[in-house]
Amino acid sequence: MFLSFFVFSFLSFSAKCDEVGFKYRLQDEEEINLSRFFYAVMPAKTIEIIVEADKSENIVVTVTNGELFSRGSGKWEFKAPDVSGKYELTIRDIATDQTAVITIFVLMPDTKMEEEYLNGYRIGNYPPGKYKGKDNYKKPDGFIEVTETNKDIYITPHFQLEQFLCKQSSGWPKYLVLNPKLLLKLEYLISELHKKGINAKTLFIMSGYRTPYYNKLIGNVAYSRHVFGDAADIYIDENHNGVIDDLNSDGKNNMSDAEVLYSIVQQLDENPDYDDLIGGLGKYIKNSAHTYFIHIDTRGYRARW
């Protein structure tokens, strides 16, 4: 009884720490209230920040670098620095002392690439044109630079930057494409798991971003959502033993546990409130290389396998 109350109390406290009492939106992304998030922008480009709070006069927005302009009525504009790197934008409600920290990544432009390489890191060649004419299948304009210094930072309450790096071997820096919608969908998944009493501190990202070079090396299709930064192969592994956890408490570690994750994502995709996060969903059996897992993405239309 005490243990159940403790777990429930811990999850409730954790959920409150993950959220703030106001909502904000970056450019045309989803409106959210997470205490930590991220956004990527090209050098010298401007993004709009909109904050919805009970009293907008209590909201203070600051940045570590770049230019910030107040536009009134809970609106600001941030002009990114010319130099690629990591910057922080903080939104604070001075009445409640609640703060949301937004990590802003100013991208390394793809024009800096020399053939298949960016600063010695092999990215390879993106497939030409757009798959089925869709804009989210075009080559990225830039890449997040990941270093030994910034790799460990939390970009949302439950996920660190390095969890999404491509698995190919290389030195530093490494480069990454990562869509905020994927992180938002993963955070919603964790929230639903907590409601079911499953204390997932994070999800194990078996495969996040893949460079076109690495994606081709492992024999995957050219237009995989992994190369566009909005896909992840995931499972829960709280004891770090490389095996999916027993999520349905039947004493076994098998496909039924992957189906717990699958069913939650399925429900999210069927919820009209999350239309902008709809995507692909697949489940995979165990083999000699990996445990049971599911694939999740935000490609913009429903796909199942």
C-alpha positions as CSV (number, residue, x, y, z in Angstrom):
1,M,0.0,0.0,0.0
2,F,2.8,2.4,1.0
3,L,4.8,1.5,-2.0
4,S,1.9,2.1,-4.4
5,F,1.2,5.5,-2.8
6,F,4.9,6.3,-3.1
7,V,5.1,5.4,-6.7
8,F,1.9,7.4,-7.5
9,S,3.2,10.4,-5.5
10,F,6.6,10.2,-7.3
11,L,5.0,10.1,-10.7
12,S,2.6,13.0,-9.9
13,F,5.5,15.1,-8.6
14,S,7.6,14.2,-11.6
15,A,4.8,15.1,-14.0
16,K,4.4,18.5,-12.3
17,C,8.1,19.2,-12.6
18,D,7.9,18.3,-16.3
19,E,5.4,21.0,-17.0
20,V,4.8,24.8,-16.4
21,G,1.6,26.7,-15.8
22,F,1.7,28.6,-19.1
23,K,1.8,27.5,-22.7
24,Y,4.2,28.6,-25.4
25,R,4.7,28.1,-29.1
26,L,7.8,28.4,-31.2
27,Q,7.2,29.5,-34.8
28,D,4.6,27.2,-36.2
29,E,5.2,24.3,-33.9
30,E,2.7,22.8,-31.4
31,E,1.6,24.7,-28.4
32,I,3.2,23.1,-25.3
33,N,3.9,23.5,-21.6
34,L,7.0,21.4,-21.1
35,S,9.6,22.8,-18.7
36,R,12.3,22.0,-21.2
37,F,12.3,21.9,-25.0
38,F,14.4,22.7,-28.0
39,Y,14.2,24.3,-31.5
40,A,16.6,24.5,-34.4
41,V,17.0,27.5,-36.7
42,M,19.3,28.6,-39.5
43,P,21.9,31.3,-38.7
44,A,20.5,34.9,-38.6
45,K,17.0,33.7,-39.1
46,T,14.1,34.9,-36.9
47,I,11.6,32.8,-35.0
48,E,8.4,33.9,-33.2
49,I,7.7,33.0,-29.6
50,I,4.1,33.2,-28.4
51,V,3.4,32.7,-24.7
52,E,-0.2,32.1,-23.4
53,A,-0.5,32.9,-19.7
54,D,-3.1,34.2,-17.3
55,K,-1.2,37.5,-17.1
56,S,1.2,38.1,-20.0
57,E,2.8,41.0,-18.1
58,N,4.3,38.4,-15.7
59,I,6.2,36.7,-18.5
60,V,9.9,37.5,-18.9
61,V,11.8,36.1,-21.8
62,T,15.6,36.2,-22.0
63,V,18.3,34.7,-24.3
64,T,22.0,33.9,-23.8
65,N,22.9,35.3,-27.3
66,G,21.2,36.7,-30.4
67,E,18.6,39.5,-30.6
68,L,15.3,39.4,-28.8
69,F,12.4,41.8,-29.5
70,S,9.2,42.1,-27.6
71,R,6.1,42.5,-29.8
72,G,3.6,42.9,-27.0
73,S,0.6,40.7,-26.1
74,G,2.8,37.7,-25.2
75,K,4.8,37.8,-28.4
76,W,8.5,38.0,-28.9
77,E,10.9,37.5,-31.9
78,F,14.3,36.0,-31.6
79,K,16.9,36.6,-34.3
80,A,19.5,33.8,-34.2
81,P,23.2,34.6,-34.1
82,D,25.3,34.2,-37.3
83,V,27.4,31.5,-35.6
84,S,26.2,27.9,-35.3
85,G,26.0,26.5,-31.8
86,K,23.8,26.0,-28.7
87,Y,22.0,28.9,-27.1
88,E,19.4,29.1,-24.4
89,L,16.1,31.0,-24.4
90,T,14.3,31.2,-21.0
91,I,10.6,31.9,-20.4
92,R,9.8,32.7,-16.8
93,D,6.5,33.6,-15.0
94,I,7.7,35.9,-12.3
95,A,4.4,35.4,-10.4
96,T,4.8,31.6,-10.0
97,D,8.6,31.4,-10.5
98,Q,8.0,28.7,-13.1
99,T,10.6,28.5,-15.9
100,A,10.7,26.9,-19.3
101,V,14.2,26.5,-20.8
102,I,14.4,26.3,-24.6
103,T,17.7,25.1,-26.1
104,I,18.1,26.9,-29.4
105,F,20.4,25.1,-31.9
106,V,21.7,27.4,-34.6
107,L,22.3,24.9,-37.4
108,M,25.4,24.3,-39.4
109,P,24.3,25.0,-43.0
110,D,24.5,22.1,-45.5
111,T,26.4,24.5,-47.8
112,K,29.4,23.9,-45.5
113,M,29.5,20.3,-46.7
114,E,32.4,19.1,-48.8
115,E,31.1,16.3,-50.9
116,E,29.7,13.8,-48.4
117,Y,31.4,15.3,-45.3
118,L,30.7,18.1,-42.8
119,N,33.8,19.0,-40.7
120,G,35.1,15.4,-41.2
121,Y,31.8,13.8,-40.3
122,R,30.4,11.6,-43.1
123,I,26.8,12.4,-43.8
124,G,26.5,11.1,-47.3
125,N,24.0,12.1,-50.0
126,Y,20.4,12.7,-49.4
127,P,18.0,11.2,-52.1
128,P,17.1,13.7,-54.8
129,G,13.8,15.5,-54.9
130,K,10.9,14.9,-52.6
131,Y,9.3,11.6,-51.9
132,K,5.7,11.7,-53.3
133,G,6.1,15.5,-53.6
134,K,6.1,15.9,-49.8
135,D,8.1,18.8,-48.3
136,N,9.2,16.8,-45.2
137,Y,11.2,14.5,-47.5
138,K,13.5,17.2,-48.8
139,K,17.2,17.5,-47.9
140,P,17.7,19.4,-44.6
141,D,19.0,22.9,-44.9
142,G,21.3,22.4,-41.9
143,F,22.5,20.2,-39.1
144,I,22.7,20.3,-35.3
145,E,26.4,20.2,-34.2
146,V,26.9,17.8,-31.3
147,T,30.1,18.0,-29.3
148,E,31.5,16.3,-26.3
149,T,30.5,19.4,-24.3
150,N,26.8,19.6,-25.3
151,K,25.9,15.9,-26.0
152,D,24.6,15.3,-22.5
153,I,22.2,18.2,-22.3
154,Y,18.5,17.5,-21.8
155,I,16.4,18.8,-24.7
156,T,13.1,17.8,-23.1
157,P,12.4,16.6,-19.6
158,H,13.2,13.0,-20.4
159,F,15.6,13.0,-23.4
160,Q,19.2,14.0,-23.9
161,L,20.7,15.1,-27.2
162,E,23.1,12.2,-27.6
163,Q,20.3,9.6,-27.5
164,F,19.3,10.5,-31.0
165,L,22.8,10.5,-32.6
166,C,23.5,8.2,-35.5
167,K,25.2,5.0,-34.5
168,Q,28.1,5.3,-37.0
169,S,31.6,5.5,-35.6
170,S,33.3,8.9,-35.8
171,G,35.1,11.5,-33.8
172,W,33.7,14.9,-32.6
173,P,31.8,16.9,-33.7
174,K,29.0,14.8,-34.9
175,Y,25.9,16.1,-36.7
176,L,22.2,15.5,-36.3
177,V,18.8,16.2,-37.8
178,L,16.0,16.2,-35.2
179,N,12.4,17.2,-35.5
180,P,10.8,18.8,-32.4
181,K,7.5,16.9,-33.3
182,L,9.2,13.6,-32.6
183,L,10.3,14.7,-29.2
184,L,6.9,16.0,-28.4
185,K,5.3,12.6,-29.4
186,L,7.8,10.7,-27.3
187,E,7.1,13.0,-24.3
188,Y,3.3,12.3,-24.7
189,L,4.1,8.6,-24.8
190,I,6.0,8.8,-21.5
191,S,3.2,10.8,-20.0
192,E,0.7,8.1,-20.9
193,L,3.0,5.4,-19.5
194,H,3.2,7.3,-16.2
195,K,-0.6,7.4,-16.1
196,K,-0.6,3.6,-16.3
197,G,1.9,3.5,-13.4
198,I,4.9,2.6,-15.5
199,N,7.8,4.7,-14.2
200,A,9.8,5.3,-17.4
201,K,12.5,7.8,-16.8
202,T,13.2,7.8,-20.5
203,L,12.9,5.5,-23.5
204,F,15.8,3.5,-25.0
205,I,16.4,5.0,-28.4
206,M,17.8,2.0,-30.3
207,S,18.0,4.1,-33.5
208,G,17.2,7.8,-33.9
209,Y,18.8,9.9,-36.6
210,R,20.6,8.1,-39.4
211,T,22.9,9.8,-41.9
212,P,22.1,8.8,-45.5
213,Y,25.6,7.2,-45.5
214,Y,24.8,5.0,-42.5
215,N,21.3,4.3,-43.6
216,K,22.6,3.0,-46.9
217,L,25.3,1.0,-45.1
218,I,22.7,-1.0,-43.1
219,G,20.6,-1.6,-46.2
220,N,17.6,0.5,-45.3
221,V,15.3,2.3,-47.8
222,A,16.6,5.7,-49.1
223,Y,13.6,7.7,-47.9
224,S,13.5,6.3,-44.3
225,R,12.1,8.8,-41.9
226,H,15.3,8.2,-39.8
227,V,17.4,10.3,-42.2
228,F,15.0,13.2,-41.9
229,G,15.2,13.2,-38.1
230,D,11.6,12.4,-37.1
231,A,11.8,8.7,-36.4
232,A,13.0,6.5,-33.5
233,D,13.1,2.8,-32.7
234,I,12.3,2.5,-29.0
235,Y,11.7,0.3,-26.1
236,I,11.7,0.7,-22.3
237,D,14.8,-0.7,-20.5
238,E,14.9,0.8,-17.0
239,N,17.4,-1.8,-15.7
240,H,19.7,-1.4,-18.7
241,N,20.0,-5.0,-19.6
242,G,19.3,-4.7,-23.3
243,V,15.9,-6.4,-22.9
244,I,12.4,-4.8,-23.1
245,D,10.9,-4.4,-19.6
246,D,7.9,-6.4,-18.5
247,L,5.4,-3.6,-19.1
248,N,2.2,-5.7,-18.7
249,S,3.4,-7.4,-15.5
250,D,2.9,-11.0,-16.8
251,G,6.4,-12.1,-15.8
252,K,7.6,-12.3,-19.3
253,N,9.6,-10.0,-21.7
254,N,8.1,-10.4,-25.1
255,M,6.1,-8.9,-27.9
256,S,3.2,-8.2,-25.5
257,D,5.3,-5.6,-23.9
258,A,6.1,-3.9,-27.2
259,E,2.4,-3.9,-27.9
260,V,1.8,-1.8,-24.7
261,L,3.9,1.0,-26.3
262,Y,2.3,0.3,-29.7
263,S,-1.3,0.7,-28.4
264,I,-0.5,4.0,-26.7
265,V,1.0,5.5,-29.8
266,Q,-2.0,4.1,-31.8
267,Q,-4.4,6.0,-29.4
268,L,-2.4,9.2,-29.8
269,D,-2.6,9.0,-33.6
270,E,-6.3,8.5,-33.3
271,N,-6.8,11.6,-31.1
272,P,-7.7,14.6,-33.2
273,D,-5.8,16.8,-30.7
274,Y,-2.5,15.3,-32.0
275,D,-3.2,15.4,-35.7
276,D,0.1,17.2,-36.4
277,L,2.0,14.3,-34.8
278,I,0.5,11.5,-36.9
279,G,3.0,9.1,-38.4
280,G,4.3,5.6,-38.9
281,L,4.1,2.9,-36.3
282,G,5.6,-0.5,-36.5
283,K,6.6,-3.4,-34.2
284,Y,9.5,-5.7,-34.5
285,I,10.3,-9.1,-33.0
286,K,13.4,-10.0,-31.1
287,N,16.5,-11.4,-32.9
288,S,20.2,-11.9,-32.1
289,A,20.9,-8.2,-32.4
290,H,18.1,-6.6,-30.5
291,T,15.0,-7.1,-28.2
292,Y,11.4,-6.4,-29.1
293,F,10.8,-2.8,-30.1
294,I,8.5,-0.4,-31.9
295,H,9.2,2.2,-34.6
296,I,7.5,5.7,-34.2
297,D,7.6,8.7,-36.5
298,T,5.8,11.9,-37.3
299,R,5.7,11.7,-41.1
300,G,2.4,13.5,-41.3
301,Y,0.2,10.5,-42.4
302,R,-0.7,7.2,-40.9
303,A,1.4,4.1,-41.8
304,R,1.3,0.8,-40.0
305,W,3.3,-2.4,-40.1
